[in-house]
Amino acid sequence: MITDTRPITDDEVKTLGPFLERHKTRLWGEEYETTPTLVHTVFGDGRSVVTLDPLSSRPDYYVILADSSIKHFEDFLDYLRENEELVFQAIEEEYGNVDDQQYDADGHAIETPDGDLPLNTGSGYTAGFFKNQPFLLGVSED
């Protein structure tokens, strides 16, 4: 699997706009509003749009540009198993880790702005695609 990384471009961020909008979702029968968090590190050629969903922070999740060789759910899970440290480090460098969270004088966690999600994989994580389908940037579905 490809392990090259690079910063995301402004054009890629613009293209991902629809994937980053605040929206309603359901989890365990409850309705929530969530704002996806964009990871600004691109893995491989960055043409496959995937999600990383830490169980402790669901329904919030990360949007990641991964290599176009990732075409199935299992491909991304395999990539994560082999490159977990690389992916987690990119997220932590950008958004921090929940273990490093800041607290106010009363001991309450200081909320982060929408779209800023400190990494919390203490309960594990899952991954996926939007609407359970691979989405490749710059590829038409003829």
N, C-alpha and C positions, 0 to 999 in steps of 0.2 A: 504494500500500500504506500501511497505517496505521503511523505512527511514534510515536504517543503511548505513554508509559511511566508506570508507577506501581509502588509497592511491593506485593509479594504480601500477601494477607490471611492471618490465622491459619486461617480456614475453608478457603481454597484449599490451604494447606499440609496441613491435615488430609485433605482430599479426595484429595490426591496421594500419601498414605501408601503405597498399594500400588505406585506407580511408583518409590518411593524405597528399597524394601527391598533389602538385600544379597542377591545371588543368583549362581548359577553360570551361566556362559556359555562358549561355545566360540569360539576364534579360531585360525585356521590349524592346526586339528586338536588344539589344546591346550585343556584346561579351566582356567578362571580363575574366581575370585570377584570380583565387582565391586559397588561401592556407588555408585549414581547420585548426581550432585551437582546439587542444586536451585539454579537461578538465582532469586534473590529479587526480580528486576525482572520485571514483567509487560509484555508488548508488545501494544498494541491492547487488545481486550476480554478477552484472556487465556483464551479458551475452547478453544483448540486446544493439545493437549499434544504437543510435538515434542521431538526430541533433537538435540543438536549433538555430534558425535563427532570430536574432534581425532585425526588419524591417529597422532600421536606418543604418545598416551596411551591408545589402545585396549587393552583393551575398556572402559575407563572413559569416561563420557560425562556430558553435562549434560542436565537436564530443564528445559525452558523452556515457559512459558505464552505462547502467541502468539495473534494475532488469529484469530477464527473464519473469516475469509476465506481462511485457509491450509487448503486441503482436499486438496491433492495435494503429493507430494514436490517437484515442480517449483515450486509456489507458495512453499514455504519456501526453496528454493535461490535463487529470484528475490528474495525478501525479504532473505536474507542478503547477496546480491551488492549490493543497494541500500543496506543498513543494517548492513554488517559492522562498521563502527567503533562504532555504537551498541550492538550486541549484545556485541562484544568488550570494550568499555569497562565495561559493566555487570558482566561476569564478572570482569574484572581488578580493579575496585573492591571486589568482594566476596572474591575468592580469590587475587588477585595474578597475576603472570605468571611462568612457569617461569624466565625470564631474571633474575628478582629473587629466586630461590630462596635460602634460607639454608643455610649449610654449617657443619658442626662443625669443631673444631680440626684434625681429620685430613683435612679436605677432602671429607668425605662429605655428600651432600645430606641435610638433615634431613627425615624423612618427615612428611607432613601426615596428619592424622586422616582416617579413612574419610569420604567425602562432601565433603572439601575438596580440590578439584582445581585447582591453578594452571593458568591458560590456557597451552597450548602448541600453536600452530598452525603451527610451523615446517615441518612436513611436509604441511601442508594439513589439510583437514577434510571430513567428509561430514555429512549430516543425515538425519533420518528420523522415522518414527512408530513407536509400539510395535506389534510384530507386523505391521509394514508397513501398518497401517490408521490412518486419522485417528481421533482420539479427541477428541470435543468434550464439555467439562464441561457438565453440566446439560441434555444433549440425549439423549433416549431413542432407542433404535434399534428402532422399531416396524416 
